[in-house]
């Protein structure tokens, strides 16, 4: 998207229209229950000190598992999640975040606030050619998404950005804090994209679930899903869309994900801007 001769694009009225349009599209899409939370590989992005941010995540299971794995689970087929992620730049290298996942019950049409997650991210992007960081999340998870109510994720971040190429690896470790097993699960994510035109990157993301760190699951029981993704920058906004396919039995066959980032929610809530 070319922004030349579009100075008015940055007006808060236009920003509000972007936000409302995305919100309406996402809510109109919610006719089934939610695929939980975010599907994302973290790169070098971090808020500036004192900067508030808002991202909207939407994940839709086009074709997935239709039977529950345990009593009380909500099978993922046809599910859609809509998750606001609020963030704040505490220092140059530290960012705080809050997720408030939402979903709709497919049987009743009821909308739920699926508890919440907190996160803290440490990021050093002084040299984009080799950026690195660590993201830690902890939160309460509804039973329809997990047998254990409290979960934690430790997400190392390492990557390379040259302007044309972005490569980022997140060797995530997930832990059920209330479960009988305290062994972390290794679930890495990898992103590789290339700039194909001004402000547009395209590429792939791959998400895996190898099982417990001390004993990986057999290949057919591991989770492997690959997404074709596009990232578009327009001013302060970032738009991400991906279509994914699961390659193994534990994964969903087809998924769609959308992320809108860079929303200045503190300004959108300021009545003087309207």
WODA-V554356 format. One record per residue. RES is the residue in one letter. PSI is psi as a letter, one per 30 degrees, with the letter a starting at -180 (999 if undefined). Layout:
res=RES psi=PSI
res=RES psi=PSI
This chain:
res=X psi=k
res=X psi=k
res=X psi=g
res=X psi=k
res=X psi=g
res=X psi=h
res=X psi=e
res=X psi=f
res=X psi=e
res=X psi=g
res=X psi=l
res=X psi=f
res=X psi=e
res=X psi=e
res=X psi=e
res=X psi=e
res=X psi=e
res=X psi=e
res=X psi=e
res=X psi=e
res=X psi=e
res=X psi=e
res=X psi=e
res=X psi=e
res=X psi=e
res=X psi=e
res=X psi=e
res=X psi=f
res=X psi=f
res=X psi=i
res=X psi=g
res=X psi=l
res=X psi=l
res=X psi=k
res=X psi=k
res=X psi=k
res=X psi=b
res=X psi=l
res=X psi=j
res=X psi=k
res=X psi=k
res=X psi=k
res=X psi=b
res=X psi=g
res=X psi=k
res=X psi=k
res=X psi=l
res=X psi=l
res=X psi=k
res=X psi=f
res=X psi=k
res=X psi=k
res=X psi=l
res=X psi=k
res=X psi=k
res=X psi=k
res=X psi=k
res=X psi=k
res=X psi=k
res=X psi=k
res=X psi=j
res=X psi=e
res=X psi=j
res=X psi=a
res=X psi=k
res=X psi=f
res=X psi=k
res=X psi=k
res=X psi=f
res=X psi=l
res=X psi=k
res=X psi=f
res=X psi=k
res=X psi=j
res=X psi=k
res=X psi=f
res=X psi=k
res=X psi=g
res=X psi=k
res=X psi=k
res=X psi=k
res=X psi=j
res=X psi=j
res=X psi=k
res=X psi=j
res=X psi=k
res=X psi=l
res=X psi=k
res=X psi=j
res=X psi=e
res=X psi=a
res=X psi=f
res=X psi=f
res=X psi=k
res=X psi=k
res=X psi=k
res=X psi=l
res=X psi=k
res=X psi=k
res=X psi=i
res=X psi=k
res=X psi=l
res=X psi=l
res=X psi=k
res=X psi=k
res=X psi=f
res=X psi=e
res=X psi=f
res=X psi=g
res=X psi=k
res=X psi=k
res=X psi=k
res=X psi=j
res=X psi=i
res=X psi=b
res=X psi=l
res=X psi=k
res=X psi=k
res=X psi=l
res=X psi=k
res=X psi=k
res=X psi=k
res=X psi=k
res=X psi=j
res=X psi=g
res=X psi=e
res=X psi=j
res=X psi=f
res=X psi=f
res=X psi=i
res=X psi=l
res=X psi=l
res=X psi=a
res=X psi=k
res=X psi=k
res=X psi=k
res=X psi=k
res=X psi=k
res=X psi=l
res=X psi=k
res=X psi=k
res=X psi=l
res=X psi=f
res=X psi=f
res=X psi=f
res=X psi=k
res=X psi=f
res=X psi=k
res=X psi=f
res=X psi=k
res=X psi=l
res=X psi=k
res=X psi=k
res=X psi=j
res=X psi=j
res=X psi=k
res=X psi=k
res=X psi=k
res=X psi=a
res=X psi=k
res=X psi=k
res=X psi=g
res=X psi=e
res=X psi=e
res=X psi=k
res=X psi=k
res=X psi=k
res=X psi=k
res=X psi=k
res=X psi=j
res=X psi=i
res=X psi=k
res=X psi=k
res=X psi=k
res=X psi=k
res=X psi=j
res=X psi=f
res=X psi=g
res=X psi=l
res=X psi=e
res=X psi=k
res=X psi=g
res=X psi=k
res=X psi=l
res=X psi=k
res=X psi=j
res=X psi=i
res=X psi=l
res=X psi=k
res=X psi=k
res=X psi=k
res=X psi=j
res=X psi=l
res=X psi=k
res=X psi=k
res=X psi=f
res=X psi=l
res=X psi=k
res=X psi=g
res=X psi=k
res=X psi=k
res=X psi=l
res=X psi=b
res=X psi=l
res=X psi=k
res=X psi=k
res=X psi=k
res=X psi=l
res=X psi=j
res=X psi=f
res=X psi=a
res=X psi=k
res=X psi=e
res=X psi=f
res=X psi=j
res=X psi=k
res=X psi=l
res=X psi=l
res=X psi=e
res=X psi=f
res=X psi=f
res=X psi=l
res=X psi=k
res=X psi=j
res=X psi=k
res=X psi=k
res=X psi=k
res=X psi=k
res=X psi=l
res=X psi=k
res=X psi=k
res=X psi=k
res=X psi=k
res=X psi=j
res=X psi=b
res=X psi=f
res=X psi=k
res=X psi=k
res=X psi=k
res=X psi=k
res=X psi=k
res=X psi=k
res=X psi=k
res=X psi=l
res=X psi=k
res=X psi=k
res=X psi=f
res=X psi=l
res=X psi=e
res=X psi=f
res=X psi=l
res=X psi=k
res=X psi=e
res=X psi=k
res=X psi=l
res=X psi=k
res=X psi=k
res=X psi=k
res=X psi=k
res=X psi=j
res=X psi=l
res=X psi=g
res=X psi=k
res=X psi=i
res=X psi=f
res=X psi=e
res=X psi=e
res=X psi=f
res=X psi=f
res=X psi=j
res=X psi=f
res=X psi=f
res=X psi=f
res=X psi=999
